[in-house]
Amino acid sequence: MAIFKQNQIEEINAVIEKIEKELKPNCEIGAREKLILRTILKTNKIEKAVKFFPCKREYSDTIVSHFVNEKGLIKNRFSSNTQTCVFLLF
């Protein structure tokens, strides 16, 4: 796992808090650009609601892995590394 400075940790924790407020049972988490994810969902005819959380590219992997490892969420198959948005798929 990457080593972060104190101010970076505070930014990551702020995004994690926002995501925790929106968590619901059986939701999936991942990181992907908004436009690309919406296109992928439309192409695959997936009718699930999506909530996006903006973050810095270098933080997206850390945030997603926190929820997968610590909270037991499922990582979405459309997730990608170093993206500008973390998403929850309901």
Backbone bond lengths (Angstrom), bond angles and torsions (degrees), N, CA, C in turn:
res aa  C-N    CA-C-N  psi(-1)  N-CA   C-N-CA  omega(-1)  CA-C   N-CA-C  phi
1 M - - - 1.441 - - 1.526 108.97 -
2 A 1.296 115.37 148.21 1.466 120.95 -177.21 1.524 111.32 -70.58
3 I 1.321 114.69 154.47 1.466 121.06 177.00 1.525 107.40 -99.16
4 F 1.328 116.20 125.76 1.458 121.26 -177.15 1.518 110.63 -114.72
5 K 1.332 115.15 154.37 1.458 121.72 174.34 1.521 108.66 -81.51
6 Q 1.324 116.20 168.14 1.465 121.64 -175.42 1.536 111.83 -58.46
7 N 1.325 117.81 -45.11 1.465 119.08 -178.39 1.532 111.48 -67.33
8 Q 1.328 117.81 -31.24 1.457 121.01 176.36 1.520 111.32 -69.03
9 I 1.315 115.92 -38.64 1.473 120.82 177.82 1.524 110.00 -63.08
10 E 1.331 116.37 -40.11 1.467 120.21 178.53 1.529 111.10 -64.05
11 E 1.340 117.87 -39.57 1.459 121.51 177.63 1.524 111.02 -65.00
12 I 1.320 116.63 -43.03 1.468 121.07 178.80 1.526 110.31 -63.43
13 N 1.325 116.94 -44.68 1.467 120.66 179.67 1.518 111.80 -62.94
14 A 1.338 117.61 -34.68 1.463 120.84 177.93 1.530 110.75 -64.06
15 V 1.306 117.16 -42.37 1.468 120.64 178.24 1.525 110.09 -67.62
16 I 1.329 117.45 -41.17 1.466 121.40 178.54 1.523 110.87 -60.41
17 E 1.330 117.82 -40.72 1.471 120.84 177.77 1.516 111.28 -62.38
18 K 1.334 117.32 -42.45 1.468 120.62 179.15 1.525 110.71 -62.14
19 I 1.318 116.19 -41.43 1.467 120.30 -179.03 1.524 110.57 -68.21
20 E 1.337 117.22 -41.06 1.478 120.39 -179.63 1.514 112.29 -60.76
21 K 1.329 118.08 -31.61 1.465 121.31 178.58 1.522 111.74 -67.46
22 E 1.318 116.95 -26.17 1.462 121.42 -176.57 1.530 114.09 -98.83
23 L 1.321 117.77 -3.60 1.472 120.92 -176.43 1.514 111.92 -62.60
24 K 1.314 114.67 139.42 1.456 122.31 175.05 1.523 107.41 -135.12
25 P 1.316 117.70 158.78 1.474 119.58 178.20 1.529 111.45 -60.20
26 N 1.302 115.69 144.84 1.469 123.98 176.12 1.527 114.59 63.91
27 C 1.320 118.03 25.52 1.458 118.84 175.34 1.530 109.68 -93.42
28 E 1.317 115.76 159.00 1.455 122.35 -179.79 1.517 108.90 -113.85
29 I 1.329 116.55 152.84 1.456 121.32 -179.47 1.517 109.39 -123.77
30 G 1.322 115.33 152.28 1.454 120.66 177.38 1.513 110.13 -171.43
31 A 1.305 116.13 179.89 1.463 122.20 178.00 1.521 108.10 -130.49
32 R 1.333 115.76 128.62 1.458 121.03 -179.48 1.528 108.27 -166.99
33 E 1.313 117.57 155.27 1.458 122.66 174.63 1.528 108.83 -65.52
34 K 1.337 117.07 144.99 1.463 120.32 -176.94 1.522 112.66 -58.65
35 L 1.305 116.67 -52.71 1.457 120.83 -176.20 1.525 111.67 -61.94
36 I 1.309 116.38 -42.55 1.467 120.16 -179.08 1.527 110.95 -66.02
37 L 1.338 117.29 -43.71 1.466 119.51 -179.77 1.516 111.43 -64.66
38 R 1.316 117.24 -43.05 1.468 119.35 179.20 1.528 111.10 -61.52
39 T 1.325 116.36 -39.02 1.463 120.45 177.68 1.524 111.05 -65.55
40 I 1.321 116.89 -43.01 1.469 120.83 178.98 1.523 110.76 -62.67
41 L 1.319 117.35 -44.37 1.464 120.71 -179.67 1.525 111.06 -64.40
42 K 1.323 115.92 -40.36 1.463 119.55 179.27 1.523 110.95 -66.65
43 T 1.323 117.35 -42.07 1.461 122.15 179.69 1.524 111.31 -63.26
44 N 1.333 116.75 -39.17 1.461 121.14 -179.75 1.523 113.21 -88.12
45 K 1.317 116.95 4.18 1.467 124.16 177.48 1.532 111.67 55.47
46 I 1.334 115.20 47.43 1.459 121.27 177.72 1.520 107.57 -100.11
47 E 1.322 116.15 119.56 1.462 122.35 -175.08 1.518 112.32 -101.72
48 K 1.315 117.83 49.19 1.459 121.32 179.45 1.519 109.69 -103.96
49 A 1.330 115.71 152.59 1.465 120.47 177.38 1.523 109.93 -77.56
50 V 1.317 115.68 145.48 1.459 121.26 -178.84 1.524 109.26 -126.75
51 K 1.315 115.87 136.98 1.470 122.06 174.89 1.526 107.11 -122.78
52 F 1.336 116.76 126.74 1.457 121.95 -177.74 1.521 111.15 -103.72
53 F 1.327 115.32 146.90 1.460 123.23 177.65 1.528 107.89 -130.91
54 P 1.327 118.20 112.30 1.466 119.45 -178.79 1.527 111.80 -69.09
55 C 1.315 116.03 144.66 1.456 121.89 176.88 1.523 108.83 -156.80
56 K 1.310 116.77 171.59 1.455 120.49 176.35 1.521 108.84 -77.70
57 R 1.310 115.62 149.66 1.467 121.35 -177.38 1.527 112.83 -54.32
58 E 1.325 116.42 -42.71 1.464 119.15 -175.39 1.530 113.08 -72.76
59 Y 1.339 117.75 -10.23 1.461 120.57 -179.45 1.525 112.91 -97.53
60 S 1.313 118.52 -17.50 1.467 120.48 -170.66 1.537 112.48 -61.74
61 D 1.313 117.49 -41.87 1.470 119.91 179.28 1.523 111.88 -63.05
62 T 1.323 116.33 -41.65 1.463 121.34 -179.43 1.524 111.07 -64.72
63 I 1.327 116.28 -41.90 1.464 120.86 -179.04 1.533 110.50 -66.26
64 V 1.312 116.79 -46.64 1.471 120.56 -179.67 1.528 110.48 -63.43
65 S 1.323 117.15 -45.16 1.469 119.03 -179.08 1.524 111.77 -66.54
66 H 1.341 117.96 -29.70 1.469 120.19 175.63 1.528 110.31 -60.92
67 F 1.321 116.75 -47.35 1.463 119.80 -177.64 1.520 112.19 -71.95
68 V 1.309 117.76 -32.16 1.464 120.28 178.42 1.528 110.02 -71.44
69 N 1.320 116.88 -45.55 1.471 120.39 -176.26 1.524 113.72 -80.99
70 E 1.313 117.68 -42.80 1.470 121.17 -174.74 1.532 113.38 -88.04
71 K 1.321 117.56 -38.36 1.462 120.67 -174.40 1.520 113.19 -102.42
72 G 1.330 117.24 -9.51 1.460 120.65 177.61 1.511 115.41 76.04
73 L 1.332 118.43 21.35 1.456 120.44 177.87 1.530 110.07 -75.00
74 I 1.296 115.04 158.41 1.459 121.14 178.00 1.523 108.00 -88.41
75 K 1.333 115.77 133.09 1.461 120.35 176.49 1.521 107.87 -81.39
76 N 1.315 116.68 126.42 1.453 122.06 -177.66 1.520 111.05 -67.49
77 R 1.315 116.75 146.41 1.464 120.85 -177.59 1.520 113.09 -69.67
78 F 1.338 118.36 -16.49 1.455 121.64 178.47 1.519 112.35 -92.00
79 S 1.301 117.63 3.95 1.459 121.84 -179.40 1.525 110.41 -68.55
80 S 1.335 114.77 148.31 1.454 120.67 -179.65 1.523 108.78 -139.95
81 N 1.316 116.47 163.26 1.464 121.02 -179.64 1.528 111.60 -83.15
82 T 1.312 115.89 155.40 1.474 125.76 176.13 1.528 112.76 45.41
83 Q 1.326 115.37 67.53 1.465 122.59 178.24 1.523 109.80 -115.68
84 T 1.336 116.74 162.11 1.466 120.96 -177.48 1.522 113.64 -87.63
85 C 1.306 117.45 -7.15 1.466 120.75 179.55 1.524 110.99 -136.20
86 V 1.314 114.41 139.71 1.460 121.48 169.32 1.525 105.13 -102.22
87 F 1.319 117.01 139.53 1.471 119.25 -178.36 1.513 111.64 -127.43
88 L 1.332 113.60 153.15 1.463 121.91 169.59 1.511 106.93 -113.30
89 L 1.301 116.79 131.83 1.450 122.93 178.43 1.520 107.36 -110.12
90 F 1.340 117.01 117.35 1.463 122.19 -175.63 1.507 111.34 -96.39
